[in-house]
Amino acid sequence: MVGRFQIKEAAMNCVICKTGQISAGNAIVTLQRGETTLVIKNVPADVCDNCGEYYLSEKMAERVLELGESAVKKGVEVEVMRWAA
């Protein structure tokens, strides 16, 4: 409540399925480049309750891409990891 007015956040609809509501959750992110496949489980994201599409914050996306770049540089073929804050 700000002053006498209550501020409500509007629920966001999924841009993919157009009907699902987006809420905080976790996602499994899969990255592929050349011969490298990286799967990262439990990544904090906003997730659609209808189709499962996920949306990463800018900070999460940067970190996920850094992990992917590191895997490519190490010559990883397939790696599965759990998100660690």
MDTraj code that builds the backbone (N, CA, C; nanometers):
import mdtraj as md
import numpy as np

residues = "MET VAL GLY ARG PHE GLN ILE LYS GLU ALA ALA MET ASN CYS VAL ILE CYS LYS THR GLY GLN ILE SER ALA GLY ASN ALA ILE VAL THR LEU GLN ARG GLY GLU THR THR LEU VAL ILE LYS ASN VAL PRO ALA ASP VAL CYS ASP ASN CYS GLY GLU TYR TYR LEU SER GLU LYS MET ALA GLU ARG VAL LEU GLU LEU GLY GLU SER ALA VAL LYS LYS GLY VAL GLU VAL GLU VAL MET ARG TRP ALA ALA".split()
xyz = np.array([
    [0.0844, -0.1167, 0.0000],
    [0.0000, 0.0000, 0.0000],
    [0.0892, 0.1235, 0.0000],
    [0.0715, 0.2080, -0.0941],
    [0.1456, 0.3325, -0.1033],
    [0.0455, 0.4450, -0.0798],
    [0.0634, 0.5197, 0.0321],
    [-0.0345, 0.6233, 0.0646],
    [-0.1699, 0.5574, 0.0819],
    [-0.2663, 0.6034, 0.0052],
    [-0.3996, 0.5435, 0.0113],
    [-0.4251, 0.4480, -0.1045],
    [-0.3266, 0.4287, -0.1882],
    [-0.3457, 0.3451, -0.3057],
    [-0.2734, 0.2123, -0.2900],
    [-0.3376, 0.1090, -0.3315],
    [-0.2757, -0.0235, -0.3286],
    [-0.2210, -0.0530, -0.4672],
    [-0.0951, -0.0948, -0.4710],
    [-0.0317, -0.1267, -0.5995],
    [-0.0362, -0.2776, -0.6169],
    [-0.0933, -0.3205, -0.7289],
    [-0.1020, -0.4631, -0.7588],
    [-0.0142, -0.4936, -0.8788],
    [0.0612, -0.6021, -0.8683],
    [0.1397, -0.6455, -0.9840],
    [0.0486, -0.7268, -1.0739],
    [0.0466, -0.6936, -1.1998],
    [-0.0339, -0.7695, -1.2945],
    [0.0342, -0.9019, -1.3243],
    [-0.0446, -1.0084, -1.3285],
    [0.0108, -1.1388, -1.3627],
    [0.0483, -1.1376, -1.5103],
    [0.1635, -1.1932, -1.5396],
    [0.2117, -1.1939, -1.6773],
    [0.1650, -1.3216, -1.7463],
    [0.1154, -1.3088, -1.8679],
    [0.0795, -1.4253, -1.9477],
    [0.1996, -1.4701, -2.0288],
    [0.2062, -1.5982, -2.0543],
    [0.3142, -1.6570, -2.1334],
    [0.3075, -1.6058, -2.2769],
    [0.4220, -1.5670, -2.3322],
    [0.4243, -1.5185, -2.4705],
    [0.4210, -1.6343, -2.5712],
    [0.4436, -1.7565, -2.5242],
    [0.4406, -1.8724, -2.6144],
    [0.2985, -1.9265, -2.6293],
    [0.2371, -1.9684, -2.5161],
    [0.1037, -2.0291, -2.5236],
    [-0.0094, -1.9275, -2.5093],
    [0.0230, -1.8073, -2.4631],
    [-0.0718, -1.6961, -2.4490],
    [-0.1760, -1.7141, -2.3375],
    [-0.1836, -1.8310, -2.2753],
    [-0.2873, -1.8530, -2.1737],
    [-0.2307, -1.8791, -2.0348],
    [-0.1108, -1.9306, -2.0256],
    [-0.0530, -1.9653, -1.8962],
    [-0.0077, -1.8436, -1.8184],
    [-0.0074, -1.8577, -1.6870],
    [0.0417, -1.7533, -1.5973],
    [0.1866, -1.7830, -1.5612],
    [0.2664, -1.6798, -1.5507],
    [0.4085, -1.6931, -1.5193],
    [0.4271, -1.6746, -1.3694],
    [0.5030, -1.7657, -1.3085],
    [0.5345, -1.7531, -1.1666],
    [0.6749, -1.8054, -1.1396],
    [0.7288, -1.7674, -1.0245],
    [0.8649, -1.8084, -0.9877],
    [0.8726, -1.9599, -0.9736],
    [0.9821, -2.0150, -1.0215],
    [1.0036, -2.1593, -1.0131],
    [1.1454, -2.1929, -1.0526],
    [1.1643, -2.3150, -1.0999],
    [1.2954, -2.3629, -1.1456],
    [1.2805, -2.4276, -1.2812],
    [1.3862, -2.4217, -1.3594],
    [1.3838, -2.4775, -1.4944],
    [1.5064, -2.5648, -1.5172],
    [1.4952, -2.6509, -1.6163],
    [1.6100, -2.7272, -1.6652],
    [1.6522, -2.6595, -1.7952],
    [1.7739, -2.6070, -1.7966],
    [1.8253, -2.5350, -1.9124],
    [1.9227, -2.6246, -1.9867],
    [1.9035, -2.6398, -2.1161],
    [1.9922, -2.7194, -2.1998],
    [2.0589, -2.6285, -2.3015],
    [2.1915, -2.6336, -2.3052],
    [2.2690, -2.5547, -2.4011],
    [2.3466, -2.6498, -2.4916],
    [2.3532, -2.6174, -2.6182],
    [2.4316, -2.6973, -2.7132],
    [2.5122, -2.6047, -2.8017],
    [2.6383, -2.6414, -2.8211],
    [2.7235, -2.5723, -2.9175],
    [2.8221, -2.6743, -2.9694],
    [2.8233, -2.6919, -3.0996],
    [2.9131, -2.7897, -3.1595],
    [2.8926, -2.9267, -3.0975],
    [2.9985, -2.9828, -3.0416],
    [2.9932, -3.1154, -2.9798],
    [2.9615, -3.1110, -2.8308],
    [2.9378, -2.9919, -2.7758],
    [2.9132, -2.9773, -2.6322],
    [2.7649, -2.9644, -2.6023],
    [2.7176, -3.0450, -2.5071],
    [2.5811, -3.0352, -2.4552],
    [2.5910, -3.0200, -2.3050],
    [2.5281, -2.9142, -2.2524],
    [2.5296, -2.8865, -2.1092],
    [2.3855, -2.8773, -2.0607],
    [2.3523, -2.9544, -1.9575],
    [2.2201, -2.9517, -1.8963],
    [2.2375, -2.8995, -1.7538],
    [2.1643, -2.7936, -1.7202],
    [2.1718, -2.7360, -1.5859],
    [2.0337, -2.7467, -1.5228],
    [2.0249, -2.8198, -1.4116],
    [1.8977, -2.8416, -1.3429],
    [1.8751, -2.7369, -1.2341],
    [1.7501, -2.7124, -1.2043],
    [1.7076, -2.6246, -1.0941],
    [1.7521, -2.4791, -1.1086],
    [1.7532, -2.4266, -1.2294],
    [1.7897, -2.2871, -1.2513],
    [1.6691, -2.1989, -1.2134],
    [1.6881, -2.1015, -1.1246],
    [1.5776, -2.0125, -1.0887],
    [1.5270, -1.9377, -1.2126],
    [1.3957, -1.9427, -1.2334],
    [1.3366, -1.8807, -1.3524],
    [1.1901, -1.8511, -1.3255],
    [1.1301, -1.7744, -1.4133],
    [0.9850, -1.7578, -1.4142],
    [0.9330, -1.8613, -1.5126],
    [0.8345, -1.9409, -1.4690],
    [0.7900, -2.0557, -1.5473],
    [0.6399, -2.0470, -1.5734],
    [0.5995, -2.0816, -1.6957],
    [0.4583, -2.0845, -1.7331],
    [0.3919, -2.2069, -1.6722],
    [0.2773, -2.1863, -1.6063],
    [0.2064, -2.2979, -1.5443],
    [0.1297, -2.3828, -1.6455],
    [0.1226, -2.3383, -1.7706],
    [0.0508, -2.4131, -1.8724],
    [0.1436, -2.4950, -1.9624],
    [0.2412, -2.4290, -2.0231],
    [0.3268, -2.4981, -2.1212],
    [0.4676, -2.5282, -2.0714],
    [0.5070, -2.4677, -1.9575],
    [0.6393, -2.4951, -1.9027],
    [0.7508, -2.4079, -1.9578],
    [0.7172, -2.3175, -2.0503],
    [0.8192, -2.2255, -2.1022],
    [0.8791, -2.1481, -1.9855],
    [1.0096, -2.1247, -1.9903],
    [1.0726, -2.0515, -1.8806],
    [1.1392, -1.9246, -1.9312],
    [1.1522, -1.8291, -1.8395],
    [1.2110, -1.6995, -1.8687],
    [1.3179, -1.6727, -1.7639],
    [1.4421, -1.6541, -1.8074],
    [1.5528, -1.6265, -1.7165],
    [1.5708, -1.4762, -1.7010],
    [1.6067, -1.4355, -1.5803],
    [1.6421, -1.2952, -1.5605],
    [1.7728, -1.2702, -1.6349],
    [1.8050, -1.1449, -1.6561],
    [1.9292, -1.1116, -1.7254],
    [2.0502, -1.1681, -1.6507],
    [2.0481, -1.1562, -1.5189],
    [2.1584, -1.2065, -1.4362],
    [2.1728, -1.3588, -1.4489],
    [2.0602, -1.4312, -1.4451],
    [2.0643, -1.5778, -1.4574],
    [2.1119, -1.6178, -1.5967],
    [2.0627, -1.5479, -1.6987],
    [2.1023, -1.5800, -1.8359],
    [2.2526, -1.5619, -1.8542],
    [2.3073, -1.4536, -1.7999],
    [2.4521, -1.4300, -1.8093],
    [2.5294, -1.5432, -1.7428],
    [2.4855, -1.5838, -1.6240],
    [2.5564, -1.6903, -1.5503],
    [2.5469, -1.8239, -1.6238],
    [2.4297, -1.8546, -1.6773],
    [2.4112, -1.9795, -1.7520],
    [2.5024, -1.9807, -1.8755],
    [2.5090, -1.8678, -1.9457],
    [2.5954, -1.8608, -2.0642],
    [2.7435, -1.8711, -2.0278],
    [2.7817, -1.8171, -1.9125],
    [2.9198, -1.8321, -1.8650],
    [2.9517, -1.9795, -1.8396],
    [2.8585, -2.0511, -1.7782],
    [2.8796, -2.1946, -1.7549],
    [2.8918, -2.2701, -1.8870],
    [2.8101, -2.2317, -1.9851],
    [2.8172, -2.2947, -2.1165],
    [2.9497, -2.2682, -2.1852],
    [2.9956, -2.1452, -2.1784],
    [3.1245, -2.1095, -2.2393],
    [3.2376, -2.1875, -2.1742],
    [3.2317, -2.2004, -2.0424],
    [3.3336, -2.2753, -1.9691],
    [3.3347, -2.4224, -2.0114],
    [3.2177, -2.4805, -2.0301],
    [3.2085, -2.6210, -2.0719],
    [3.2690, -2.6401, -2.2105],
    [3.2423, -2.5463, -2.3019],
    [3.2981, -2.5543, -2.4376],
    [3.4504, -2.5470, -2.4317],
    [3.5022, -2.4515, -2.3517],
    [3.6479, -2.4351, -2.3416],
    [3.7164, -2.5574, -2.2828],
    [3.6465, -2.6281, -2.1917],
    [3.7029, -2.7498, -2.1302],
    [3.6925, -2.8699, -2.2221],
    [3.6204, -2.8551, -2.3331],
    [3.6051, -2.9659, -2.4262],
    [3.5034, -3.0696, -2.3803],
    [3.4093, -3.0284, -2.2978],
    [3.3062, -3.1185, -2.2473],
    [3.2205, -3.1677, -2.3629],
    [3.1896, -3.2982, -2.3616],
    [3.0988, -3.3511, -2.4624],
    [2.9555, -3.3436, -2.4100],
    [2.9312, -3.4033, -2.2919],
    [2.8001, -3.3959, -2.2271],
    [2.8243, -3.3768, -2.0776],
    [2.7547, -3.2787, -2.0201],
    [2.7660, -3.2563, -1.8758],
    [2.6282, -3.2196, -1.8217],
    [2.5940, -3.2784, -1.7062],
    [2.4705, -3.2467, -1.6358],
    [2.5101, -3.1942, -1.5000],
    [2.4593, -3.0751, -1.4648],
    [2.4929, -3.0182, -1.3353],
    [2.3693, -2.9607, -1.2700],
    [2.3774, -2.9447, -1.1392],
    [2.2712, -2.8817, -1.0617],
    [2.3109, -2.7377, -1.0339],
    [2.2144, -2.6451, -1.0425],
    [2.2415, -2.5044, -1.0167],
    [2.2900, -2.4864, -0.8752],
    [2.3969, -2.4117, -0.8585],
    [2.4500, -2.3775, -0.7258],
    [2.4570, -2.2254, -0.7176],
    [2.3865, -2.1697, -0.6223],
    [2.3805, -2.0229, -0.6095],
    [2.5154, -1.9657, -0.5768],
])
top = md.Topology()
chain = top.add_chain()
for i, resn in enumerate(residues, 1):
    res = top.add_residue(resn, chain, resSeq=i)
    for name in ("N", "CA", "C"):
        top.add_atom(name, md.element.get_by_symbol(name[0]), res)
traj = md.Trajectory(xyz[None], top)
